[in-house]
Amino acid sequence: MRRNIISRVIVIGNGVAGAENQCIGLIRALGFSHPHSFYRVTRPRGGINERLHWLSVPLHRKIDRFLRQTSGHELYRLGAIGNSRVLPSADNAGSSSFLEADAKQIAISARETREKYGPLLVVASGRDTIPVSSSIKRLAPEHVFVVQIQHPRSNLKRFDLVITPRHDYYPLTPQAQEQVPWFLRRWITPREHPGKNVILTVGALHQADSTALQNAASAWHDKLAPLLKPLLVVNIGGPTSHCQYGTDLAKQLTASLANILPSCGSVRISFSRRTPAKISDIILRAFHDNPKVHIWDGSDPNPHMGNLAWADAFVITADSVSMLSEACSTGKPVYVIGSERCTWKFADFQKSLFERGVLRPFTGKENVSESWSYVPLSDTADAAVQVIKALATRGWKLVIVAHEMLYFSGNCTILPDASTEFCVEILVVELIYWKLIYSTNFEHLYLCT
């Protein structure tokens, strides 16, 4: 029986919070509270290593090892070469303990434990994880189900499923082809339209599901509940190659916020790790002494989830797909600044949000107390449903231990004890029940035959 039941999931990350959060968000939507094992593909850091991230991880490690051996201990100690040890950082938040990702060892473990624990679900995200996750699939194809989040820019048949935003396929559109010289088009990826093993989303997957927001609302109640309403949350990212801006946008944002302050009860501003000092300094100077405005300086606990839970409206810079995806899943008004500066597939992403009515441009003329309704993004939950269906086509079921009950997608199996083989199957009516399960985190699910 257990040979076709998936009860374990591992995550393979690359140390980048945005990528790893997508993995955690998906496994939460599948019903797992956390991965059974968290693996990382780690690169050498510091010094010249920061310029070698375009290399494959194995080659990067070999070069780092060679440089350290030939350049001497002193240069290595002073940081001219770098440090191959990955130290805890903000990117490691929530994952202080992780294992080095070894495809061969993971595949061997999946094969050896299949009889006892069933197949292994592997969820990975990030460029550096692609060789590892695809190798696991190649080495143990009958014992694993590999989900790669974000387009891998390689042969998609190397994975069981690929979950990626629709705008990743923007290069195949006529508009995109017109922007690329004909002799370069063959080098632009992806080169093929999505196949059957591709799940398309609107935005990025994330952890901000209803249960997480409920928990955050409770955790931040004493801090945020007393604030005057409406509460406007402003999330500021940083310029990217396809969304470039500088102090000009910071000044525009500052002026627009000053205009709408009378309609706000409170304003909370947060910067990301990518925010340049020249941008944050302008905003800090403008609002540091305004009693309505609180600016998170990074010294206190990160209020991001609390802000998502308690906000009445959002203003977000256009560069961050993840921040926009999270906010647009809340059903609350979301305004964006800088979208006209986005190019290529990121402009296509902004366009899709405007067309769905989940996003509006921030002009500085808004009344924050006014609201509008839209269908919130539900990419993470929808992707989880598709993963479940894909597992079913292989004859595999997903089982999660939750409050002494094990939940099967498609079918629900209740086991009085996680170790017993006894089961009673009951039918779950696809999405409506899944939405119920997803929103309550199993706590109020009462189904019976």
Secondary structure, DSSP 8 states (H G I E B T S, - for coil): -GGGEE-EEEEEE-S-HHHHHHHHHHHHHTT-SS-SEEEE----BSGGGGG-TTS-HHHHHHHHHHHHHHH-HHHHHHTSS-B-S----GGGTT-S--EE--HHHHHHHHHHTHHHH--EEEEEESGGGHHHHHHHHHH-TTTEEEEEES--SS-GGGSSEEEEEGGGGGGGSHHHHHHS-GGGGGGSS--S---TTEEEESS---S--HHHHHHHHHHTHHHHTTS-SSEEEEEE---BTTB---HHHHHHHHHHHHHHGGG-SEEEEEE-TT--HHHHHHHHHHHTT-TTEEEE-SSS---HHHHHHH-SEEEEETT-HHHHHHHTTTTS-EEEESGGGB-HHHHHHHHHHHHHTS-EE--S---TT---------HHHHHHHHHHHHHHHTT-EEEEEETTEEEESSEEEE-SSTT----EEEE--HHHHHHHHHHHTTTT-----
